[in-house]
Amino acid sequence: MSGALEDELGDLLEKARDGKNWTQSDMARASGISLDDIARMERYEFVPDESVLKNLAEVLGLNAPSLIAVAQGTWAPKPIEPDPAPFDTVCLDLFVGTYAVKCYLVICRATQTSALIDTAGNPDAIIKKANELNIQPEKILLTHAHFDHAGGLELLDKTYNCPAWIDEKETRPSGSRDFRFLKDGETIKLGNLNIEVLSTPGHTAGGVSYKIHDSVFSGDAIFAGSMGRANSSWSGLYSAITKRLLTLPDHTRLFPGHGPATTVGEEKRHNPFFSNR
């Protein structure tokens, strides 16, 4: 196993009923489960037996075996193999307060040019790691504008004097003196690397993912065993995941903003929202 999942049963239930525009009371009526038990599950206080989980999966349109595995903690994605392309990925496991978040340093081996994907709201830790690696990021690539992914831009901007890329539809975070605006399908050069921009909105209006060879840095679009919170559009996020990410080859690596890395194949087989679709 490769580490704790970002989402537990309570998160899955809340996100699934959000897709149906249901309240907890609506889910209680549809499932025949008491409102108190629904609330306890979503507060992470109660995991019911398998018969109840199967019932919930049926009414919410989730894959029952996958939901049971996540709820009981019996599944996590296998550790992934490094991408064979000539670049290195350094994952920083950081915190905004007590909330765990990931950012990534991507380094072209041939040129030693590097980029930062998201900030984890923790610029001091990023600068320290870059100094240890003797690199100076020349690009900041933002998957979206939430503080845990874009906070701390001002210090990074002053330290590296480099532009920050963000989707043209996304809210502008503060801190950068040089924003570059992205469109779906465009390519960003990093040394000898080509970074493809994939529009994956839904968590936010201008959410994007970045694809390098067989690796995708997906922000808060998809997590191992779950999907992001649909702050902008549930149907839009679901469509972005199923049409832009899960159509990639099964061996494609997915590096999310929270929780362990996974692959397209793992999610097609084990994610309660998407398995056996």
Secondary structure, DSSP 8 states (H G I E B T S, - for coil): --S--S--HHHHHHHHHHHTT--HHHHHHHHT--HHHHHHHHTTS----HHHHHHHHHHHT--HHHHHHHHHT----------SSSEEEEEEEEEETTEEEEEEEEEETTT--EEEE--TT-HHHHHHHHHHHT----EEE-S---HHHHTTHHHHHHHH---EEEETTS---SS-S-EEEE-TT-EEEETTEEEEEEE--SSSTT-EEEEETTEEEEETSEETTEE---SS-HHHHHHHIIIIITTS-TT-EEEESSS--EEHHHHHHH-TTTTT-
